[in-house]
Amino acid sequence: MDMTTPLVEMREISIAFGGIKAVDRASVDLHAGEVVGLLGHNGAGKSTLIKILSGAYRADAGEIRIAGEPVSISSPRDAKRHGIETIYQTLALADNVDAAANIFLGRELLTNWGTLDDSAMEAETRQVMGRLNPHFRRFKEPVKALSGGQRQSVAIARAIYFNARVLIMDEPTAALGPAETKQVADLILELKKQGIGIFLISHDLHDVFDLADRVSVMKNGKVVGSAHVRDVTQDEVLGMIISGKCPPGAVAGPGALRS
């Protein structure tokens, strides 16, 4: 894959539930080491579109390409096989066990005698956390004792340990305080340096403008438009979300209005 080939391309994706089009000919893409913010009101279609990429739903029409190659994603297992991992707002962590047990949950390392290799799992956890969050020290504590930002570190470490190339992050800073939000922002910047592409779903425009390279705005199941954050203002993006009008600095999607 050369640097001009997107890591992910979703082209003309459509899906309907009960005859209602939840996503209608939507196209988005993502490059390695890039953060793309997906924005829109509840019901705009952004979560449904991303669930198609994560394998939770199967599109009725359209094409997905990974590193330029067409792929079929019909289950979360297919998505993981293509290096796509999703970090949901709820994080899906096992609260009563430590970071290593969470990272290897369902994929535990075993000794030659078939018992759990706790020391190997802790060593691997320390190594991946060292890459991601060098300040993390609470390896022996159950994750329920960790802060929101530290819990995000564990969830992200689990994804990248198993070779994620694409991360879908759903409202990663929701319900976090300023210090923890900064911690998650630092994690995202570190992932970018490592060449991981990130789809960031968020309602917080400030967050998205701080973290994303580009934004794609959805309304009524369609992509209204996409833009580099340097080419648009927050007010212009808000206008896209509310009215579906595409400002001069953005590339319009099918059916968008020009402001």
C-alpha positions as CSV (number, residue, x, y, z in Angstrom):
1,M,0.0,0.0,0.0
2,D,1.4,3.4,-0.9
3,M,0.8,6.4,1.3
4,T,-1.9,7.8,-1.1
5,T,-4.0,4.6,-0.8
6,P,-6.5,4.9,2.1
7,L,-6.3,2.4,4.9
8,V,-10.1,2.2,4.8
9,E,-12.5,3.1,2.0
10,M,-16.3,2.7,2.5
11,R,-18.0,3.5,-0.8
12,E,-21.7,4.1,-1.5
13,I,-22.7,2.1,1.7
14,S,-26.5,1.7,2.3
15,I,-28.5,-0.2,4.8
16,A,-32.2,-0.1,5.6
17,F,-34.2,-1.3,8.6
18,G,-37.9,-2.0,8.1
19,G,-37.8,-0.1,4.8
20,I,-36.2,3.0,6.4
21,K,-32.7,3.8,5.0
22,A,-30.5,4.3,8.1
23,V,-27.4,4.8,5.8
24,D,-27.9,6.1,2.2
25,R,-25.0,5.9,-0.2
26,A,-22.5,7.0,2.4
27,S,-18.8,7.2,1.5
28,V,-15.9,7.8,3.9
29,D,-12.2,7.0,4.0
30,L,-9.3,6.9,6.4
31,H,-5.5,7.0,6.0
32,A,-2.8,5.4,8.2
33,G,-1.9,7.7,11.1
34,E,-5.0,9.9,10.6
35,V,-8.0,10.7,12.8
36,V,-11.3,11.2,11.1
37,G,-14.1,12.6,13.2
38,L,-17.6,11.4,12.4
39,L,-20.2,13.9,13.4
40,G,-24.0,14.2,13.3
41,H,-27.1,14.3,15.5
42,N,-28.4,11.1,17.1
43,G,-30.0,9.1,14.3
44,A,-27.8,10.7,11.6
45,G,-26.4,7.3,10.7
46,K,-22.8,7.6,11.9
47,S,-23.0,4.8,14.5
48,T,-24.8,2.5,11.9
49,L,-22.2,3.2,9.3
50,I,-19.4,2.4,11.7
51,K,-21.1,-0.8,12.9
52,I,-21.0,-2.0,9.3
53,L,-17.2,-1.5,9.3
54,S,-17.0,-3.3,12.7
55,G,-19.0,-6.2,11.5
56,A,-22.0,-5.7,13.7
57,Y,-24.2,-5.0,10.7
58,R,-23.9,-6.1,7.1
59,A,-24.5,-3.4,4.4
60,D,-27.3,-3.9,1.8
61,A,-25.1,-2.2,-0.8
62,G,-21.7,-0.7,-1.3
63,E,-18.1,-1.7,-1.0
64,I,-15.4,-1.7,1.7
65,R,-11.7,-1.7,0.8
66,I,-8.9,-2.2,3.2
67,A,-5.5,-1.0,1.9
68,G,-7.0,-0.9,-1.5
69,E,-8.3,-4.4,-1.5
70,P,-12.1,-5.2,-1.5
71,V,-13.1,-7.1,1.6
72,S,-16.2,-8.8,2.9
73,I,-17.0,-8.0,6.6
74,S,-20.0,-9.9,7.9
75,S,-19.0,-10.3,11.5
76,P,-16.8,-8.8,14.2
77,R,-14.4,-11.7,13.7
78,D,-14.0,-10.6,10.0
79,A,-13.3,-7.0,11.1
80,K,-10.7,-8.2,13.6
81,R,-9.1,-10.3,10.9
82,H,-8.6,-7.1,8.9
83,G,-7.1,-5.3,11.9
84,I,-10.3,-3.3,12.8
85,E,-11.0,-3.0,16.5
86,T,-13.8,-1.0,18.2
87,I,-13.6,0.7,21.5
88,Y,-17.1,1.4,22.7
89,Q,-18.0,4.0,25.2
90,T,-18.8,1.3,27.8
91,L,-15.3,-0.2,27.2
92,A,-16.4,-3.8,27.8
93,L,-13.8,-4.4,30.5
94,A,-14.0,-7.1,33.1
95,D,-14.0,-4.9,36.3
96,N,-12.8,-7.4,38.8
97,V,-9.5,-8.4,37.2
98,D,-6.3,-6.5,36.4
99,A,-5.0,-5.0,33.1
100,A,-3.2,-8.1,31.9
101,A,-6.3,-10.3,32.5
102,N,-8.4,-7.9,30.5
103,I,-5.9,-7.6,27.6
104,F,-5.7,-11.4,27.2
105,L,-9.4,-12.1,28.0
106,G,-10.4,-15.0,25.9
107,R,-6.9,-15.2,24.4
108,E,-4.9,-16.2,27.5
109,L,-1.3,-17.2,27.3
110,L,-0.6,-20.7,28.7
111,T,2.5,-22.4,30.1
112,N,3.8,-25.7,28.6
113,W,1.7,-27.4,31.3
114,G,-1.6,-25.8,30.1
115,T,-1.9,-23.4,33.1
116,L,-2.3,-19.7,32.8
117,D,1.1,-18.0,32.2
118,D,0.4,-14.9,34.4
119,S,4.0,-13.7,34.4
120,A,4.2,-13.8,30.5
121,M,0.9,-11.9,30.3
122,E,2.0,-9.3,32.8
123,A,5.3,-8.8,30.9
124,E,3.5,-8.4,27.6
125,T,1.1,-6.0,29.2
126,R,3.9,-3.9,30.6
127,Q,5.5,-3.8,27.2
128,V,2.4,-2.7,25.3
129,M,1.5,-0.2,28.0
130,G,5.1,1.2,27.8
131,R,4.5,2.0,24.2
132,L,1.1,3.5,24.8
133,N,1.0,5.1,28.3
134,P,4.4,5.0,29.9
135,H,3.0,6.6,33.1
136,F,0.7,3.6,33.8
137,R,1.7,1.9,37.0
138,R,-1.4,0.1,38.4
139,F,-0.8,-3.3,36.9
140,K,-1.9,-5.3,39.9
141,E,-5.2,-3.6,40.6
142,P,-8.6,-4.6,39.3
143,V,-9.6,-2.2,36.5
144,K,-12.7,-1.0,38.4
145,A,-10.2,0.9,40.7
146,L,-8.7,2.7,37.7
147,S,-9.6,6.2,36.4
148,G,-11.6,6.6,33.2
149,G,-8.4,7.6,31.3
150,Q,-6.5,4.6,32.6
151,R,-9.4,2.3,31.7
152,Q,-9.3,3.7,28.2
153,S,-5.5,2.8,28.1
154,V,-6.3,-0.8,29.0
155,A,-9.0,-1.0,26.3
156,I,-6.7,0.5,23.6
157,A,-3.8,-1.6,24.7
158,R,-6.0,-4.7,24.2
159,A,-6.8,-3.6,20.6
160,I,-3.2,-2.7,19.6
161,Y,-1.6,-5.7,21.2
162,F,-3.6,-7.9,18.7
163,N,-2.4,-5.8,15.7
164,A,-5.2,-3.3,15.2
165,R,-4.5,-1.0,12.2
166,V,-7.9,0.7,12.4
167,L,-9.5,1.9,15.7
168,I,-13.1,2.9,16.0
169,M,-13.5,5.1,19.1
170,D,-17.1,5.8,20.2
171,E,-17.3,8.9,22.4
172,P,-14.0,8.2,24.1
173,T,-14.0,11.2,26.3
174,A,-17.7,11.1,27.3
175,A,-18.1,11.5,31.1
176,L,-14.4,12.2,31.6
177,G,-13.0,15.2,33.5
178,P,-10.5,17.6,31.9
179,A,-7.4,15.7,33.1
180,E,-8.6,12.3,31.9
181,T,-9.8,13.9,28.6
182,K,-6.2,15.1,28.1
183,Q,-4.9,11.6,28.9
184,V,-7.1,10.1,26.2
185,A,-6.0,12.9,23.8
186,D,-2.4,11.9,24.5
187,L,-3.2,8.3,23.8
188,I,-4.8,9.2,20.4
189,L,-1.7,11.3,19.4
190,E,0.5,8.3,20.3
191,L,-1.6,5.9,18.2
192,K,-1.3,8.3,15.3
193,K,2.5,8.3,15.6
194,Q,2.3,4.5,15.4
195,G,0.4,4.8,12.0
196,I,-2.9,3.6,13.4
197,G,-6.0,5.1,11.7
198,I,-8.8,6.2,13.9
199,F,-12.5,6.9,13.3
200,L,-13.6,9.1,16.2
201,I,-17.3,9.3,16.9
202,S,-18.1,12.3,19.1
203,H,-20.7,14.9,19.9
204,D,-18.0,17.2,21.2
205,L,-16.9,19.6,18.5
206,H,-14.0,20.9,20.6
207,D,-12.7,17.4,21.1
208,V,-13.0,16.7,17.4
209,F,-11.2,19.9,16.3
210,D,-8.4,19.2,18.9
211,L,-7.9,15.6,17.8
212,A,-9.1,15.0,14.2
213,D,-7.3,15.7,10.9
214,R,-10.6,15.6,9.0
215,V,-14.3,15.5,9.7
216,S,-17.2,13.8,7.9
217,V,-20.7,15.0,8.8
218,M,-23.8,12.8,8.5
219,K,-27.4,13.8,8.4
220,N,-30.5,11.6,7.6
221,G,-28.2,8.7,6.7
222,K,-26.2,10.7,4.1
223,V,-22.7,12.1,4.3
224,V,-23.3,15.9,4.0
225,G,-19.6,16.6,3.4
226,S,-16.0,16.1,4.5
227,A,-13.3,18.6,5.2
228,H,-9.9,19.0,6.8
229,V,-10.3,20.7,10.1
230,R,-7.9,23.5,9.0
231,D,-10.3,24.4,6.2
232,V,-13.5,24.9,8.2
233,T,-14.6,26.6,11.3
234,Q,-16.5,24.9,14.2
235,D,-19.5,27.1,13.3
236,E,-19.4,25.9,9.7
237,V,-19.3,22.3,10.8
238,L,-22.2,23.0,13.2
239,G,-24.1,24.4,10.2
240,M,-23.4,21.1,8.4
241,I,-24.8,19.1,11.3
242,I,-27.9,21.2,11.7
243,S,-28.9,22.2,8.2
244,G,-27.0,19.8,6.0
245,K,-25.4,22.8,4.2
246,C,-21.8,22.2,3.0
247,P,-19.4,25.2,3.3
248,P,-16.9,26.2,0.7
249,G,-14.0,24.5,2.5
250,A,-15.6,21.1,2.5
251,V,-16.2,18.4,-0.2
252,A,-19.9,17.9,-0.5
253,G,-21.5,14.4,-0.3
254,P,-24.4,13.3,-2.5
255,G,-27.5,15.4,-2.0
256,A,-25.8,18.0,0.2
257,L,-26.8,21.7,0.0
258,R,-24.2,24.3,-0.7
259,S,-24.1,27.2,1.8
